[in-house]
Amino acid sequence: VKAAVFASGSGSNFEAIMKAGELPCEITLLVCDKPGAGAVERAKRLGVPVLELSPKQFKDKAAYEQALVKRLREEGIEWIFLAGYMRLIGPDLLGAYENRILNIHPSLLPDFPGADGIGDAFRAGVNKTGVTIHYVDAGMDTGPIIKQREVDILPNDTIDTLAERIHKVEHELYPEVIREVLTHK
Ligand code: GRF
C-alpha cells in the first residue's frame, strides 16, 4: 500500500513517519505546497520523491486539487497523511480519498484548532494540552478523532519547552496510529 505525506513546513513529523519502521504502508511521495520548505530537504535526504505543487500556479483551489489527485492516482497513492500541511482540504481531494486522509494536530481537539494550537493552549493558561490524530473532513481540524495523547503544561514551561515535548509525542503517536488504522482497514 502506497501513501503520501503532505507537508508545508519543517517536516519533522514526515521524517518521524519515515524512520518509524514496520508501517503497513510505504511512503512513496512527499507533497509540498511551499517551495523551499524544510520538508523537501528532508525528503531529498531520505530519498523520497517530492511533488512540489504551488497552488498559485492554478486558477483556483479546485484546479490545484484536481491536478494533485491526477498525480496521486498516477503514483498509485491510497492514503494521505497530513503533517503540517497548512491548507484546508477541498471537495476534490476529499472525494477522491474518502476516509483515507489523516491529520495530526498539536492540541486536544476540539480545543485549540487552527494554525497555532500550541501557542493558543499555552496562552489560555490551561494545565494540560496534547496531540490529536483525526480523519480529515472539510472543516479546520474537525474530523472524527482517532486517538489523543495528553501533554501536561508545567509551571515553568515556555512555548518552546512545551512545543518540544508536544513534538516528541507527535513523532511517536503518528506512526502508531498509522499502524493501527491501516492494519484494521
Ligand atoms: C505539527 O505540530 C503538526 O501537529 C501541525 O504542524 C506541525 C508540523 O510540524 N499540524 P513538522 O513540519 O512536522 O515539523
Backbone and ligand atoms as CSV (ligand in chain L), in Angstrom:
chain,resi,resn,atom,element,x,y,z
A,1,VAL,N,N,0.842,-1.201,0.000
A,1,VAL,CA,C,0.000,0.000,0.000
A,1,VAL,C,C,0.872,1.243,0.000
A,2,LYS,N,N,0.582,2.149,-0.932
A,2,LYS,CA,C,1.385,3.367,-1.030
A,2,LYS,C,C,0.664,4.549,-0.392
A,3,ALA,N,N,1.445,5.382,0.283
A,3,ALA,CA,C,0.885,6.551,0.945
A,3,ALA,C,C,1.748,7.767,0.649
A,4,ALA,N,N,1.115,8.942,0.726
A,4,ALA,CA,C,1.837,10.203,0.565
A,4,ALA,C,C,1.712,11.010,1.841
A,5,VAL,N,N,2.777,11.695,2.213
A,5,VAL,CA,C,2.717,12.672,3.300
A,5,VAL,C,C,2.640,14.058,2.673
A,6,PHE,N,N,1.750,14.901,3.217
A,6,PHE,CA,C,1.627,16.288,2.770
A,6,PHE,C,C,2.204,17.188,3.861
A,7,ALA,N,N,3.118,18.063,3.512
A,7,ALA,CA,C,3.704,18.983,4.497
A,7,ALA,C,C,3.938,20.346,3.876
A,8,SER,N,N,3.830,21.379,4.700
A,8,SER,CA,C,4.135,22.744,4.252
A,8,SER,C,C,5.352,23.308,4.958
A,9,GLY,N,N,5.784,22.650,6.023
A,9,GLY,CA,C,6.794,23.265,6.874
A,9,GLY,C,C,8.047,22.442,7.055
A,10,SER,N,N,8.484,22.339,8.304
A,10,SER,CA,C,9.787,21.732,8.597
A,10,SER,C,C,9.827,20.231,8.289
A,11,GLY,N,N,8.701,19.552,8.452
A,11,GLY,CA,C,8.653,18.142,8.073
A,11,GLY,C,C,9.180,17.172,9.119
A,12,SER,N,N,9.211,17.595,10.388
A,12,SER,CA,C,9.733,16.668,11.400
A,12,SER,C,C,8.811,15.463,11.587
A,13,ASN,N,N,7.506,15.670,11.427
A,13,ASN,CA,C,6.599,14.519,11.522
A,13,ASN,C,C,6.764,13.585,10.324
A,14,PHE,N,N,6.960,14.164,9.163
A,14,PHE,CA,C,7.244,13.356,7.970
A,14,PHE,C,C,8.468,12.475,8.223
A,15,GLU,N,N,9.518,13.074,8.743
A,15,GLU,CA,C,10.739,12.295,8.990
A,15,GLU,C,C,10.510,11.211,10.047
A,16,ALA,N,N,9.732,11.549,11.072
A,16,ALA,CA,C,9.437,10.552,12.113
A,16,ALA,C,C,8.673,9.364,11.524
A,17,ILE,N,N,7.747,9.652,10.628
A,17,ILE,CA,C,6.993,8.565,9.981
A,17,ILE,C,C,7.936,7.719,9.129
A,18,MET,N,N,8.800,8.389,8.416
A,18,MET,CA,C,9.761,7.672,7.555
A,18,MET,C,C,10.652,6.734,8.352
A,19,LYS,N,N,11.034,7.184,9.550
A,19,LYS,CA,C,12.000,6.429,10.337
A,19,LYS,C,C,11.350,5.447,11.303
A,20,ALA,N,N,10.014,5.434,11.344
A,20,ALA,CA,C,9.335,4.636,12.366
A,20,ALA,C,C,9.520,3.138,12.150
A,21,GLY,N,N,9.560,2.724,10.908
A,21,GLY,CA,C,9.715,1.297,10.649
A,21,GLY,C,C,8.433,0.515,10.878
A,22,GLU,N,N,8.356,-0.628,10.244
A,22,GLU,CA,C,7.216,-1.539,10.399
A,22,GLU,C,C,5.860,-0.878,10.196
A,23,LEU,N,N,5.759,-0.028,9.196
A,23,LEU,CA,C,4.457,0.532,8.850
A,23,LEU,C,C,3.801,-0.381,7.816
A,24,PRO,N,N,2.466,-0.452,7.861
A,24,PRO,CA,C,1.762,-1.284,6.881
A,24,PRO,C,C,1.622,-0.581,5.529
A,25,CYS,N,N,2.422,0.427,5.286
A,25,CYS,CA,C,2.376,1.142,4.013
A,25,CYS,C,C,3.766,1.669,3.715
A,26,GLU,N,N,3.921,2.075,2.457
A,26,GLU,CA,C,5.200,2.640,2.055
A,26,GLU,C,C,4.956,4.106,1.704
A,27,ILE,N,N,5.774,4.991,2.251
A,27,ILE,CA,C,5.625,6.419,1.921
A,27,ILE,C,C,6.420,6.654,0.640
A,28,THR,N,N,5.702,6.802,-0.464
A,28,THR,CA,C,6.398,6.896,-1.751
A,28,THR,C,C,6.380,8.311,-2.322
A,29,LEU,N,N,5.807,9.263,-1.574
A,29,LEU,CA,C,5.732,10.627,-2.095
A,29,LEU,C,C,5.589,11.642,-0.959
A,30,LEU,N,N,6.334,12.727,-1.073
A,30,LEU,CA,C,6.088,13.890,-0.218
A,30,LEU,C,C,5.471,14.967,-1.092
A,31,VAL,N,N,4.304,15.450,-0.681
A,31,VAL,CA,C,3.660,16.550,-1.395
A,31,VAL,C,C,3.887,17.822,-0.596
A,32,CYS,N,N,4.392,18.841,-1.259
A,32,CYS,CA,C,4.671,20.099,-0.570
A,32,CYS,C,C,4.123,21.261,-1.386
A,33,ASP,N,N,3.386,22.141,-0.717
A,33,ASP,CA,C,2.787,23.301,-1.387
A,33,ASP,C,C,3.610,24.564,-1.182
A,34,LYS,N,N,4.731,24.451,-0.455
A,34,LYS,CA,C,5.550,25.638,-0.152
A,34,LYS,C,C,6.966,25.418,-0.656
A,35,PRO,N,N,7.291,26.023,-1.772
A,35,PRO,CA,C,8.643,25.851,-2.306
A,35,PRO,C,C,9.682,26.211,-1.240
A,36,GLY,N,N,10.688,25.375,-1.121
A,36,GLY,CA,C,11.753,25.678,-0.165
A,36,GLY,C,C,11.478,25.245,1.263
A,37,ALA,N,N,10.362,24.576,1.516
A,37,ALA,CA,C,10.064,24.116,2.877
A,37,ALA,C,C,11.092,23.077,3.335
A,38,GLY,N,N,11.344,23.051,4.631
A,38,GLY,CA,C,12.293,22.095,5.201
A,38,GLY,C,C,11.966,20.649,4.875
A,39,ALA,N,N,10.673,20.375,4.754
A,39,ALA,CA,C,10.234,19.004,4.460
A,39,ALA,C,C,10.846,18.494,3.159
A,40,VAL,N,N,11.038,19.390,2.192
A,40,VAL,CA,C,11.581,18.988,0.889
A,40,VAL,C,C,13.035,18.547,1.042
A,41,GLU,N,N,13.783,19.295,1.839
A,41,GLU,CA,C,15.177,18.920,2.126
A,41,GLU,C,C,15.243,17.537,2.759
A,42,ARG,N,N,14.358,17.334,3.724
A,42,ARG,CA,C,14.345,16.025,4.407
A,42,ARG,C,C,14.042,14.908,3.420
A,43,ALA,N,N,13.083,15.146,2.530
A,43,ALA,CA,C,12.708,14.111,1.554
A,43,ALA,C,C,13.900,13.758,0.675
A,44,LYS,N,N,14.618,14.788,0.258
A,44,LYS,CA,C,15.782,14.530,-0.593
A,44,LYS,C,C,16.800,13.696,0.162
A,45,ARG,N,N,17.031,14.056,1.403
A,45,ARG,CA,C,17.975,13.315,2.234
A,45,ARG,C,C,17.517,11.867,2.443
A,46,LEU,N,N,16.192,11.695,2.575
A,46,LEU,CA,C,15.665,10.357,2.854
A,46,LEU,C,C,15.380,9.568,1.570
A,47,GLY,N,N,15.596,10.189,0.434
A,47,GLY,CA,C,15.367,9.506,-0.836
A,47,GLY,C,C,13.896,9.305,-1.184
A,48,VAL,N,N,13.043,10.212,-0.718
A,48,VAL,CA,C,11.614,10.120,-1.032
A,48,VAL,C,C,11.290,11.102,-2.171
A,49,PRO,N,N,10.640,10.622,-3.227
A,49,PRO,CA,C,10.254,11.527,-4.316
A,49,PRO,C,C,9.364,12.672,-3.811
A,50,VAL,N,N,9.561,13.842,-4.402
A,50,VAL,CA,C,8.828,15.034,-3.954
A,50,VAL,C,C,7.946,15.544,-5.080
A,51,LEU,N,N,6.720,15.903,-4.725
A,51,LEU,CA,C,5.856,16.626,-5.649
A,51,LEU,C,C,5.657,18.017,-5.070
A,52,GLU,N,N,6.318,18.999,-5.675
A,52,GLU,CA,C,6.163,20.381,-5.223
A,52,GLU,C,C,5.175,21.048,-6.150
A,53,LEU,N,N,4.032,21.384,-5.604
A,53,LEU,CA,C,2.979,21.967,-6.419
A,53,LEU,C,C,2.497,23.228,-5.715
A,54,SER,N,N,2.676,24.356,-6.337
A,54,SER,CA,C,2.261,25.594,-5.704
A,54,SER,C,C,0.855,25.964,-6.166
A,55,PRO,N,N,-0.088,26.077,-5.220
A,55,PRO,CA,C,-1.475,26.384,-5.579
A,55,PRO,C,C,-1.590,27.657,-6.421
A,56,LYS,N,N,-0.642,28.557,-6.254
A,56,LYS,CA,C,-0.688,29.819,-7.020
A,56,LYS,C,C,-0.589,29.598,-8.524
A,57,GLN,N,N,-0.037,28.442,-8.918
A,57,GLN,CA,C,0.095,28.179,-10.346
A,57,GLN,C,C,-1.230,27.792,-10.998
A,58,PHE,N,N,-2.276,27.643,-10.180
A,58,PHE,CA,C,-3.556,27.177,-10.708
A,58,PHE,C,C,-4.607,28.272,-10.585
A,59,LYS,N,N,-5.660,28.136,-11.402
A,59,LYS,CA,C,-6.629,29.231,-11.403
A,59,LYS,C,C,-7.478,29.253,-10.126
A,60,ASP,N,N,-7.678,28.107,-9.519
A,60,ASP,CA,C,-8.382,28.093,-8.233
A,60,ASP,C,C,-8.053,26.796,-7.491
A,61,LYS,N,N,-8.649,26.683,-6.298
A,61,LYS,CA,C,-8.354,25.532,-5.448
A,61,LYS,C,C,-8.760,24.219,-6.116
A,62,ALA,N,N,-9.894,24.245,-6.814
A,62,ALA,CA,C,-10.376,23.024,-7.476
A,62,ALA,C,C,-9.367,22.548,-8.520
A,63,ALA,N,N,-8.843,23.481,-9.303
A,63,ALA,CA,C,-7.876,23.105,-10.343
A,63,ALA,C,C,-6.607,22.536,-9.704
A,64,TYR,N,N,-6.176,23.165,-8.627
A,64,TYR,CA,C,-4.997,22.675,-7.891
A,64,TYR,C,C,-5.224,21.251,-7.394
A,65,GLU,N,N,-6.358,21.040,-6.756
A,65,GLU,CA,C,-6.624,19.708,-6.194
A,65,GLU,C,C,-6.845,18.661,-7.278
A,66,GLN,N,N,-7.438,19.054,-8.387
A,66,GLN,CA,C,-7.635,18.088,-9.480
A,66,GLN,C,C,-6.284,17.641,-10.040
A,67,ALA,N,N,-5.372,18.585,-10.158
A,67,ALA,CA,C,-4.025,18.229,-10.633
A,67,ALA,C,C,-3.347,17.296,-9.636
A,68,LEU,N,N,-3.547,17.599,-8.364
A,68,LEU,CA,C,-2.975,16.787,-7.296
A,68,LEU,C,C,-3.532,15.356,-7.354
A,69,VAL,N,N,-4.839,15.251,-7.453
A,69,VAL,CA,C,-5.488,13.928,-7.481
A,69,VAL,C,C,-4.987,13.119,-8.670
A,70,LYS,N,N,-4.834,13.776,-9.802
A,70,LYS,CA,C,-4.345,13.087,-11.001
A,70,LYS,C,C,-2.965,12.496,-10.739
A,71,ARG,N,N,-2.084,13.294,-10.155
A,71,ARG,CA,C,-0.731,12.814,-9.867
A,71,ARG,C,C,-0.727,11.697,-8.823
A,72,LEU,N,N,-1.553,11.862,-7.800
A,72,LEU,CA,C,-1.614,10.847,-6.745
A,72,LEU,C,C,-2.099,9.511,-7.320
A,73,ARG,N,N,-3.081,9.592,-8.206
A,73,ARG,CA,C,-3.604,8.366,-8.827
A,73,ARG,C,C,-2.550,7.722,-9.710
A,74,GLU,N,N,-1.846,8.547,-10.475
A,74,GLU,CA,C,-0.779,8.012,-11.332
A,74,GLU,C,C,0.275,7.284,-10.502
A,75,GLU,N,N,0.519,7.809,-9.314
A,75,GLU,CA,C,1.539,7.224,-8.430
A,75,GLU,C,C,0.992,6.051,-7.615
A,76,GLY,N,N,-0.304,5.793,-7.744
A,76,GLY,CA,C,-0.905,4.676,-7.006
A,76,GLY,C,C,-1.042,4.916,-5.509
A,77,ILE,N,N,-1.160,6.186,-5.123
A,77,ILE,CA,C,-1.276,6.534,-3.697
A,77,ILE,C,C,-2.681,6.208,-3.185
A,78,GLU,N,N,-2.746,5.480,-2.066
A,78,GLU,CA,C,-4.040,5.103,-1.484
A,78,GLU,C,C,-4.374,5.843,-0.193
A,79,TRP,N,N,-3.347,6.335,0.492
A,79,TRP,CA,C,-3.567,7.040,1.761
A,79,TRP,C,C,-2.810,8.363,1.746
A,80,ILE,N,N,-3.363,9.340,2.481
A,80,ILE,CA,C,-2.704,10.644,2.623
A,80,ILE,C,C,-2.572,10.965,4.106
A,81,PHE,N,N,-1.363,11.303,4.516
A,81,PHE,CA,C,-1.112,11.704,5.900
A,81,PHE,C,C,-0.689,13.167,5.910
A,82,LEU,N,N,-1.552,14.020,6.432
A,82,LEU,CA,C,-1.210,15.437,6.525
A,82,LEU,C,C,-0.318,15.638,7.747
A,83,ALA,N,N,0.784,16.333,7.540
A,83,ALA,CA,C,1.727,16.566,8.639
A,83,ALA,C,C,2.228,18.001,8.534
A,84,GLY,N,N,1.431,18.918,9.095
A,84,GLY,CA,C,1.794,20.320,8.977
A,84,GLY,C,C,1.514,20.866,7.597
A,85,TYR,N,N,0.455,20.358,6.981
A,85,TYR,CA,C,0.013,20.876,5.671
A,85,TYR,C,C,-1.006,21.971,5.958
A,86,MET,N,N,-0.626,23.215,5.699
A,86,MET,CA,C,-1.383,24.351,6.225
A,86,MET,C,C,-2.471,24.833,5.261
A,87,ARG,N,N,-3.354,23.899,4.891
A,87,ARG,CA,C,-4.351,24.217,3.891
A,87,ARG,C,C,-5.580,23.345,4.143
A,88,LEU,N,N,-6.767,23.931,3.978
A,88,LEU,CA,C,-7.980,23.120,4.113
A,88,LEU,C,C,-8.107,22.215,2.887
A,89,ILE,N,N,-8.592,21.014,3.110
A,89,ILE,CA,C,-8.779,20.067,2.011
A,89,ILE,C,C,-10.167,20.303,1.405
A,90,GLY,N,N,-10.207,20.480,0.105
A,90,GLY,CA,C,-11.469,20.774,-0.583
A,90,GLY,C,C,-12.156,19.526,-1.090
A,91,PRO,N,N,-13.331,19.710,-1.696
A,91,PRO,CA,C,-14.153,18.579,-2.123
A,91,PRO,C,C,-13.475,17.648,-3.137
A,92,ASP,N,N,-12.609,18.178,-3.982
A,92,ASP,CA,C,-11.991,17.319,-4.994
A,92,ASP,C,C,-11.072,16.271,-4.365
A,93,LEU,N,N,-10.249,16.724,-3.442
A,93,LEU,CA,C,-9.321,15.806,-2.783
A,93,LEU,C,C,-10.058,14.909,-1.782
A,94,LEU,N,N,-10.993,15.515,-1.048
A,94,LEU,CA,C,-11.769,14.726,-0.077
A,94,LEU,C,C,-12.565,13.626,-0.775
A,95,GLY,N,N,-13.158,13.959,-1.901
A,95,GLY,CA,C,-13.974,12.992,-2.638
A,95,GLY,C,C,-13.137,11.837,-3.166
A,96,ALA,N,N,-11.931,12.143,-3.584
A,96,ALA,CA,C,-11.065,11.101,-4.155
A,96,ALA,C,C,-10.469,10.201,-3.073
A,97,TYR,N,N,-10.354,10.709,-1.858
A,97,TYR,CA,C,-9.703,9.950,-0.772
A,97,TYR,C,C,-10.598,9.911,0.475
A,98,GLU,N,N,-11.848,9.519,0.274
A,98,GLU,CA,C,-12.801,9.488,1.376
A,98,GLU,C,C,-12.318,8.564,2.495
A,99,ASN,N,N,-12.252,9.090,3.711
A,99,ASN,CA,C,-11.812,8.316,4.886
A,99,ASN,C,C,-10.395,7.766,4.745
A,100,ARG,N,N,-9.613,8.369,3.885
A,100,ARG,CA,C,-8.235,7.934,3.705
A,100,ARG,C,C,-7.249,9.088,3.852
A,101,ILE,N,N,-7.693,10.121,4.561
A,101,ILE,CA,C,-6.798,11.241,4.851
A,101,ILE,C,C,-6.760,11.433,6.366
A,102,LEU,N,N,-5.566,11.368,6.924
A,102,LEU,CA,C,-5.387,11.591,8.363
A,102,LEU,C,C,-4.653,12.911,8.573
A,103,ASN,N,N,-4.867,13.506,9.744
A,103,ASN,CA,C,-4.150,14.734,10.100
A,103,ASN,C,C,-3.674,14.647,11.543
A,104,ILE,N,N,-2.568,15.321,11.813
A,104,ILE,CA,C,-2.091,15.456,13.188
A,104,ILE,C,C,-2.213,16.907,13.607
A,105,HIS,N,N,-2.687,17.116,14.837
A,105,HIS,CA,C,-2.846,18.484,15.341
A,105,HIS,C,C,-2.304,18.571,16.771
A,106,PRO,N,N,-1.547,19.638,17.064
A,106,PRO,CA,C,-0.898,19.714,18.371
A,106,PRO,C,C,-1.761,20.333,19.472
A,107,SER,N,N,-2.943,19.770,19.699
A,107,SER,CA,C,-3.763,20.125,20.860
A,107,SER,C,C,-4.739,18.980,21.074
A,108,LEU,N,N,-5.475,19.054,22.173
A,108,LEU,CA,C,-6.542,18.086,22.400
A,108,LEU,C,C,-7.800,18.636,21.749
A,109,LEU,N,N,-8.001,18.309,20.492
A,109,LEU,CA,C,-9.213,18.775,19.805
A,109,LEU,C,C,-10.441,18.240,20.537
A,110,PRO,N,N,-11.567,18.956,20.560
A,110,PRO,CA,C,-11.863,20.159,19.770
A,110,PRO,C,C,-11.264,21.448,20.335
A,111,ASP,N,N,-10.466,21.383,21.376
A,111,ASP,CA,C,-9.862,22.614,21.895
A,111,ASP,C,C,-8.703,23.056,20.999
A,112,PHE,N,N,-8.602,24.325,20.800
A,112,PHE,CA,C,-7.477,24.963,20.105
A,112,PHE,C,C,-7.186,24.426,18.707
A,113,PRO,N,N,-8.192,24.449,17.835
A,113,PRO,CA,C,-7.927,24.140,16.427
A,113,PRO,C,C,-7.175,25.312,15.783
A,114,GLY,N,N,-6.754,25.130,14.548
A,114,GLY,CA,C,-6.151,26.244,13.818
A,114,GLY,C,C,-4.645,26.189,13.779
A,115,ALA,N,N,-4.078,27.266,13.269
A,115,ALA,CA,C,-2.665,27.277,12.893
A,115,ALA,C,C,-1.710,27.248,14.086
A,116,ASP,N,N,-2.166,27.691,15.273
A,116,ASP,CA,C,-1.237,27.757,16.408
A,116,ASP,C,C,-1.805,27.062,17.641
A,117,GLY,N,N,-2.042,25.782,17.507
A,117,GLY,CA,C,-2.620,25.010,18.611
A,117,GLY,C,C,-1.775,25.029,19.867
A,118,ILE,N,N,-0.463,25.037,19.704
A,118,ILE,CA,C,0.421,25.017,20.880
A,118,ILE,C,C,0.381,26.367,21.595
A,119,GLY,N,N,0.595,27.430,20.847
A,119,GLY,CA,C,0.594,28.784,21.421
A,119,GLY,C,C,-0.765,29.145,22.014
A,120,ASP,N,N,-1.834,28.765,21.348
A,120,ASP,CA,C,-3.167,29.112,21.841
A,120,ASP,C,C,-3.446,28.424,23.181
A,121,ALA,N,N,-3.039,27.169,23.305
A,121,ALA,CA,C,-3.244,26.458,24.583
A,121,ALA,C,C,-2.379,27.085,25.677
A,122,PHE,N,N,-1.143,27.384,25.324
A,122,PHE,CA,C,-0.218,27.972,26.296
A,122,PHE,C,C,-0.771,29.294,26.824
A,123,ARG,N,N,-1.198,30.150,25.922
A,123,ARG,CA,C,-1.694,31.476,26.332
A,123,ARG,C,C,-3.027,31.393,27.071
A,124,ALA,N,N,-3.786,30.322,26.832
A,124,ALA,CA,C,-5.067,30.171,27.530
A,124,ALA,C,C,-4.850,29.798,28.993
A,125,GLY,N,N,-3.632,29.383,29.338
A,125,GLY,CA,C,-3.332,29.079,30.734
A,125,GLY,C,C,-3.873,27.744,31.218
A,126,VAL,N,N,-4.208,26.861,30.311
A,126,VAL,CA,C,-4.664,25.527,30.739
A,126,VAL,C,C,-3.454,24.732,31.248
A,127,ASN,N,N,-3.695,23.698,32.057
A,127,ASN,CA,C,-2.527,22.952,32.549
A,127,ASN,C,C,-2.303,21.635,31.819
A,128,LYS,N,N,-3.078,21.445,30.777
A,128,LYS,CA,C,-2.957,20.205,30.018
A,128,LYS,C,C,-3.343,20.458,28.562
A,129,THR,N,N,-2.512,19.967,27.669
A,129,THR,CA,C,-2.882,20.007,26.252
A,129,THR,C,C,-2.501,18.660,25.662
A,130,GLY,N,N,-2.128,18.586,24.400
A,130,GLY,CA,C,-1.773,17.273,23.871
A,130,GLY,C,C,-1.708,17.229,22.372
A,131,VAL,N,N,-1.952,16.041,21.850
A,131,VAL,CA,C,-1.835,15.771,20.412
A,131,VAL,C,C,-3.065,14.969,19.983
A,132,THR,N,N,-3.578,15.304,18.818
A,132,THR,CA,C,-4.734,14.580,18.265
A,132,THR,C,C,-4.428,14.093,16.853
A,133,ILE,N,N,-4.815,12.866,16.565
A,133,ILE,CA,C,-4.813,12.379,15.181
A,133,ILE,C,C,-6.264,12.134,14.803
A,134,HIS,N,N,-6.658,12.674,13.662
A,134,HIS,CA,C,-8.065,12.541,13.267
A,134,HIS,C,C,-8.205,12.359,11.764
A,135,TYR,N,N,-9.362,11.816,11.374
A,135,TYR,CA,C,-9.714,11.784,9.957
A,135,TYR,C,C,-10.021,13.203,9.505
A,136,VAL,N,N,-9.729,13.490,8.266
A,136,VAL,CA,C,-9.923,14.842,7.753
A,136,VAL,C,C,-11.292,14.966,7.093
A,137,ASP,N,N,-11.996,16.048,7.450
A,137,ASP,CA,C,-13.205,16.421,6.719
A,137,ASP,C,C,-13.009,17.843,6.191
A,138,ALA,N,N,-14.109,18.484,5.787
A,138,ALA,CA,C,-13.968,19.781,5.127
A,138,ALA,C,C,-13.618,20.919,6.091
A,139,GLY,N,N,-13.778,20.676,7.383
A,139,GLY,CA,C,-13.549,21.749,8.350
A,139,GLY,C,C,-12.091,21.888,8.740
A,140,MET,N,N,-11.838,22.870,9.596
A,140,MET,CA,C,-10.474,23.073,10.086
A,140,MET,C,C,-10.285,22.275,11.372
A,141,ASP,N,N,-9.560,21.163,11.273
A,141,ASP,CA,C,-9.261,20.307,12.431
A,141,ASP,C,C,-10.515,19.764,13.098
A,142,THR,N,N,-11.510,19.386,12.277
A,142,THR,CA,C,-12.804,18.985,12.833
A,142,THR,C,C,-13.183,17.521,12.612
A,143,GLY,N,N,-12.448,16.764,11.831
A,143,GLY,CA,C,-12.893,15.403,11.507
A,143,GLY,C,C,-12.884,14.458,12.706
A,144,PRO,N,N,-13.484,13.260,12.524
A,144,PRO,CA,C,-13.567,12.276,13.615
A,144,PRO,C,C,-12.193,11.954,14.230
A,145,ILE,N,N,-12.159,12.022,15.564
A,145,ILE,CA,C,-10.899,11.802,16.278
A,145,ILE,C,C,-10.583,10.311,16.357
A,146,ILE,N,N,-9.343,9.969,16.079
A,146,ILE,CA,C,-8.897,8.581,16.161
A,146,ILE,C,C,-8.182,8.325,17.481
A,147,LYS,N,N,-7.270,9.186,17.823
A,147,LYS,CA,C,-6.507,8.970,19.055
A,147,LYS,C,C,-5.936,10.292,19.563
A,148,GLN,N,N,-5.874,10.414,20.891
A,148,GLN,CA,C,-5.291,11.609,21.503
A,148,GLN,C,C,-4.313,11.200,22.588
A,149,ARG,N,N,-3.309,12.031,22.802
A,149,ARG,CA,C,-2.409,11.806,23.926
A,149,ARG,C,C,-2.195,13.127,24.651
A,150,GLU,N,N,-2.292,13.065,25.975
A,150,GLU,CA,C,-2.172,14.286,26.769
A,150,GLU,C,C,-0.717,14.671,27.008
A,151,VAL,N,N,-0.505,15.968,27.104
A,151,VAL,CA,C,0.798,16.513,27.494
A,151,VAL,C,C,0.532,17.567,28.564
A,152,ASP,N,N,1.155,17.413,29.733
A,152,ASP,CA,C,0.980,18.405,30.798
A,152,ASP,C,C,1.698,19.700,30.443
A,153,ILE,N,N,1.103,20.809,30.828
A,153,ILE,CA,C,1.812,22.093,30.723
A,153,ILE,C,C,2.353,22.399,32.120
A,154,LEU,N,N,3.670,22.452,32.229
A,154,LEU,CA,C,4.333,22.579,33.532
A,154,LEU,C,C,4.472,24.043,33.914
A,155,PRO,N,N,4.550,24.309,35.241
A,155,PRO,CA,C,4.577,25.704,35.706
A,155,PRO,C,C,5.687,26.548,35.068
A,156,ASN,N,N,6.856,25.947,34.837
A,156,ASN,CA,C,7.894,26.795,34.226
A,156,ASN,C,C,8.117,26.536,32.741
A,157,ASP,N,N,7.095,25.980,32.087
A,157,ASP,CA,C,7.175,25.826,30.633
A,157,ASP,C,C,7.209,27.175,29.925
A,158,THR,N,N,7.930,27.228,28.828
A,158,THR,CA,C,7.764,28.313,27.862
A,158,THR,C,C,7.095,27.673,26.650
A,159,ILE,N,N,6.707,28.489,25.676
A,159,ILE,CA,C,6.115,27.890,24.474
A,159,ILE,C,C,7.111,26.906,23.860
A,160,ASP,N,N,8.397,27.270,23.910
A,160,ASP,CA,C,9.408,26.412,23.277
A,160,ASP,C,C,9.578,25.068,23.978
A,161,THR,N,N,9.621,25.069,25.303
A,161,THR,CA,C,9.802,23.790,26.001
A,161,THR,C,C,8.545,22.927,25.833
A,162,LEU,N,N,7.399,23.593,25.850
A,162,LEU,CA,C,6.149,22.853,25.644
A,162,LEU,C,C,6.103,22.265,24.228
A,163,ALA,N,N,6.466,23.099,23.249
A,163,ALA,CA,C,6.437,22.643,21.852
A,163,ALA,C,C,7.346,21.431,21.677
A,164,GLU,N,N,8.489,21.476,22.316
A,164,GLU,CA,C,9.438,20.372,22.190
A,164,GLU,C,C,8.823,19.057,22.695
A,165,ARG,N,N,8.154,19.127,23.872
A,165,ARG,CA,C,7.531,17.898,24.389
A,165,ARG,C,C,6.376,17.437,23.516
A,166,ILE,N,N,5.611,18.411,22.997
A,166,ILE,CA,C,4.488,18.037,22.134
A,166,ILE,C,C,4.997,17.362,20.865
A,167,HIS,N,N,6.050,17.910,20.280
A,167,HIS,CA,C,6.554,17.307,19.039
A,167,HIS,C,C,7.059,15.889,19.279
A,168,LYS,N,N,7.672,15.674,20.429
A,168,LYS,CA,C,8.154,14.344,20.760
A,168,LYS,C,C,6.983,13.343,20.779
A,169,VAL,N,N,5.899,13.768,21.390
A,169,VAL,CA,C,4.700,12.916,21.437
A,169,VAL,C,C,4.138,12.715,20.025
A,170,GLU,N,N,4.117,13.786,19.241
A,170,GLU,CA,C,3.624,13.671,17.863
A,170,GLU,C,C,4.390,12.604,17.092
A,171,HIS,N,N,5.714,12.647,17.261
A,171,HIS,CA,C,6.565,11.760,16.458
A,171,HIS,C,C,6.370,10.291,16.835
A,172,GLU,N,N,5.885,10.040,18.042
A,172,GLU,CA,C,5.565,8.661,18.431
A,172,GLU,C,C,4.147,8.287,18.006
A,173,LEU,N,N,3.243,9.243,18.216
A,173,LEU,CA,C,1.818,8.919,18.039
A,173,LEU,C,C,1.431,8.714,16.571
A,174,TYR,N,N,1.999,9.513,15.675
A,174,TYR,CA,C,1.547,9.414,14.276
A,174,TYR,C,C,1.850,8.026,13.689
A,175,PRO,N,N,3.095,7.547,13.794
A,175,PRO,CA,C,3.356,6.190,13.263
A,175,PRO,C,C,2.490,5.119,13.931
A,176,GLU,N,N,2.277,5.284,15.230
A,176,GLU,CA,C,1.458,4.327,15.977
A,176,GLU,C,C,0.042,4.260,15.398
A,177,VAL,N,N,-0.552,5.419,15.157
A,177,VAL,CA,C,-1.921,5.462,14.633
A,177,VAL,C,C,-1.967,4.964,13.194
A,178,ILE,N,N,-0.968,5.305,12.414
A,178,ILE,CA,C,-0.925,4.810,11.025
A,178,ILE,C,C,-0.937,3.280,11.037
A,179,ARG,N,N,-0.142,2.705,11.919
A,179,ARG,CA,C,-0.121,1.237,12.044
A,179,ARG,C,C,-1.503,0.713,12.374
A,180,GLU,N,N,-2.133,1.312,13.383
A,180,GLU,CA,C,-3.437,0.814,13.835
A,180,GLU,C,C,-4.498,0.965,12.766
A,181,VAL,N,N,-4.590,2.146,12.193
A,181,VAL,CA,C,-5.675,2.425,11.244
A,181,VAL,C,C,-5.530,1.561,9.987
A,182,LEU,N,N,-4.342,1.486,9.447
A,182,LEU,CA,C,-4.185,0.755,8.188
A,182,LEU,C,C,-4.261,-0.759,8.394
A,183,THR,N,N,-3.917,-1.219,9.574
A,183,THR,CA,C,-3.997,-2.651,9.836
A,183,THR,C,C,-5.454,-3.093,9.945
A,184,HIS,N,N,-6.322,-2.205,10.416
A,184,HIS,CA,C,-7.713,-2.582,10.610
A,184,HIS,C,C,-8.600,-2.283,9.421
A,185,LYS,N,N,-8.034,-1.756,8.343
A,185,LYS,CA,C,-8.849,-1.441,7.158
A,185,LYS,C,C,-8.945,-2.631,6.232
L,1,GRF,C1,C,2.983,19.852,13.915
L,1,GRF,O1,O,2.928,20.400,15.200
L,1,GRF,C2,C,1.626,19.372,13.493
L,1,GRF,O2,O,0.856,18.876,14.554
L,1,GRF,C3,C,0.996,20.621,12.969
L,1,GRF,O3,O,2.032,21.281,12.287
L,1,GRF,C4,C,3.276,20.919,12.871
L,1,GRF,C5,C,4.157,20.412,11.779
L,1,GRF,O4,O,5.481,20.236,12.213
L,1,GRF,N1,N,-0.151,20.313,12.167
L,1,GRF,P1,P,6.517,19.492,11.280
L,1,GRF,O5,O,6.521,20.222,9.926
L,1,GRF,O6,O,6.084,18.063,11.126
L,1,GRF,O7,O,7.843,19.611,11.946
